[in-house]
Amino acid sequence: MSETLLKDDILRHLTYTLGKDPDHAQTYDWRMALSFAVRDRIVESWFAATRKTYDADAKRVYYLSMEFLIGRLLEDGIINLRLLDEAREAFETLGLDFQTVVEDEPDAALGNGGLGRLAACFLESLSTLGVPAYGYGIRYEHGLFKQGIVGGRQVETPETWLSQQHAWEFERPEVRLPIGFGGKVKVTGERAVWTPAEAVDAEGFDTPIVGWQGKWANTLRLWSAKAQEPFDLNRFNEGAYAAAAEPEALARTISRVLYPDDSTEAGKELRLKQEYFFTAASLRDILRRYDSTHNDITQLPKRVAIQLNDTHPAIAGPELVRLLHDERGMTFDDAVETARACLSYTNHTLLPEALESWGEGLFGRLLPRHLTLVDRIDAAHAKANPTRKVAARGDGQVKMGELSFIMAHKVNGVSALHTGLMKETVFEELHRLHLERIVNQTNGVTPRRWLLSCNPRLSGLITESIGDAWVDDLEQLKGLESHIEDAAWLDAYHAAKQDNKAELSNWMGQTQGFAADPHMMFDVQIKRMHEYKRQHLNILETIALWQEIRDNPNAGWTPRLKLFAGKAAPSYYFAKDIIRLINDVAEIVNADPVTSPYLKVAFIPNYNVSLAEKLIPAADLSEQISTAGKEASGTGNMKFALNGAPTIGTLDGANVEIREHVGEENFFLFGMTAQEVMDRRSVADHAAQAIAADPRLARAVEAVRKGTFAPGDTDRHAGIAYNIAGPDYFLVASDFSDYWRVQREVDSAFADEKGWARMAALNTARSGWFSSDRTIKGYVSDIWGASSLL
Ligand SMILES: *Cc1c(COP(=O)(O)O)cnc(C)c1O
């Protein structure tokens, strides 16, 4: 580790890297100088890790993901290198505010939500555990759009994280791989030569990801698309200036934007190009690295494990077969076996609209050789498994879920419930043919970011109580249970939460127009806006509560702040309507003097990792209310439990396991089970029945319908009311009464301050299992066959 003082390094970088005189340096300059000083220290362990991996000829894990929702990296690096005190001190002596500098960093939002954040937590855990690994993805010029709220409505503007230099990446101009599309295939015997019609270069950019205590660092390599001939000088000389720059503009389109959809299929040619672009570049890079120290390609699976994060990189199956068979001369059957021994696939959703498939016309036009290989993979699979008819290509489509399954030696779900449902639904046929293939790996979150760094008050108390070994051995939080019966300790636990709430309240006062009273219950639902996540169930209950408080203001209501945040995909109109309803309800409810002491509503714009880090430590109640069977796992639920916010939730995804771990008396369960949901859907008028049976629900839906929250524009919310009263596919109406009932139990429980603190503390103490370190150990032993080099 570096021997120089951090402060000296900051000043050195400010002067010689940034070229700034300290007297004239801006926040940006200081932030960059600090980042470079921290980065220098990470680079040292990064090189050491690479050397160790080569020396041991160790198996490497390659995590292919279309999304990495990494957020800010500066504080992460500082925390993991244990430089926080030194960095704070340095800035104090320089007369600068450390927090301002840290918050100057753009939030890298190269992902939509849970799937991308999982990939980021996994990289950090892989480094903490010292497992040699690379993350591979796309260096999007524009990450997920920025969300503003104007007149209650979502407005999207482009995200521009690269408008300033990205402090953490190293450009690798020497790593430039040509990636082709379209063109012709010349078959000779069973092999073929593919001559693409167009090609772009994939250029690598490396970001080191450091683990806890800086013992190990792995690489996140993101691909940027570049034109092979960047500039047409002849056209320029002819005066066609725009046309001259066209090749570069066209090529760069591939890595220009992250698709802003979450759980919906984007049937776009550009999307398929993006998928092939980063997958093909990654595979070529993997083989190149393997070739540099090995000469027997048949031994590839001994040194290479490739994880497909969802089906987005599913083309890896046929592409690896193509590389091994067409280009390296392996027999087709050996190529398939070798590829399968390397590949494994994580399924993230059972929602039919989110299962990727491509029309064979488009697929064949872009990837002509791969379409033939998909057929041959299907034929070989059918021959080996004649009892059932199931294939990757059918009905004019190439189905990426089936393709991933057939080409993977292991397929995993992300919670016990989800894995079970996978076996019974989407992959029922394939599961029966391959009973050993599906395994479960329940998701997790990294405790470095999601407790140590984001919640210094609570993590300080924990370390004072049980030492700091919990940071990379989260099950040690169990040791807190013996402290919980100590009244003074519980007071300290409660005080940490209260201080977090006061801090959030201050921030809201400065940025959101009102500071909520920190004595209210902070009831928080933050996640992508989606019908299955049922923000509309929450806002409907809010409306019913408002009506009830107005009827009966002196009934001893437990004061609540309902906090919402989340982005809706730009073309997902219903989700956007829900955002507008929440904002409209907030406007009416917050202005009501009768209910104001007991109920406030806030929608905080632009939900991202940094906002999550701010809100979660201050939450009292975690809303995890998806229709059972629809949320594969969730990871937000884990962050809340860890930070001492008990859950109100359905038996869905990892909620089931959270409840088992924290104890059912410390979890507010409501609603139908996944099985009951399926049964209920077959009742023709389920919503009407539910509304007829609950006058409270009827009144709330009626208020939405008649425009109570849209004075002067009374039809504005009618669509939502008709949906809830009519098709209601996500069963908001049917789960409402039970949700209301349990929310009132939450009210009483919260009114007992000591009892609530105890419940919150037990959630923290018993959430150790939800560390992504535990998840990664599961993948390492059950799927990858890799090992730790620490
Ligand atoms: C954790 C996280 C998610 C996932 O939240 P869920 O509630 O599991 O959907 C999404 N976005 C961000 C920014 C996160 O930090």
The ligand as a Tripos MOL2 file, in Angstrom:
@<TRIPOS>MOLECULE
LIG
   15    15     1     0     0
SMALL
NO_CHARGES

@<TRIPOS>ATOM
      1 C1        -31.4830   -1.7200   -4.9760 C.3       1 LIG1
      2 C2        -31.8870   -0.8590   -6.0960 C.ar      1 LIG1
      3 C3        -32.8970   -1.2740   -6.9760 C.ar      1 LIG1
      4 C4        -33.6680   -2.5560   -6.7890 C.3       1 LIG1
      5 O1        -34.7780   -2.2750   -5.9610 O.3       1 LIG1
      6 P1        -36.0290   -3.2670   -5.8730 P.3       1 LIG1
      7 O2        -36.8430   -2.6850   -4.7740 O.co2     1 LIG1
      8 O3        -35.4720   -4.6070   -5.5030 O.co2     1 LIG1
      9 O4        -36.7150   -3.2510   -7.1710 O.co2     1 LIG1
     10 C5        -33.2630   -0.4360   -8.0090 C.ar      1 LIG1
     11 N1        -32.6490    0.7480   -8.1940 N.ar      1 LIG1
     12 C6        -31.6840    1.1840   -7.3640 C.ar      1 LIG1
     13 C7        -31.0800    2.5180   -7.6120 C.3       1 LIG1
     14 C8        -31.2610    0.3990   -6.3000 C.ar      1 LIG1
     15 O5        -30.2980    0.8440   -5.4840 O.3       1 LIG1
@<TRIPOS>BOND
     1     1     2 1
     2     2     3 ar
     3     2    14 ar
     4     3     4 1
     5     3    10 ar
     6     4     5 1
     7     5     6 1
     8     6     7 2
     9     6     8 1
    10     6     9 1
    11    10    11 ar
    12    11    12 ar
    13    12    13 1
    14    12    14 ar
    15    14    15 1
@<TRIPOS>SUBSTRUCTURE
     1 LIG1         1 GROUP 0 **** ****
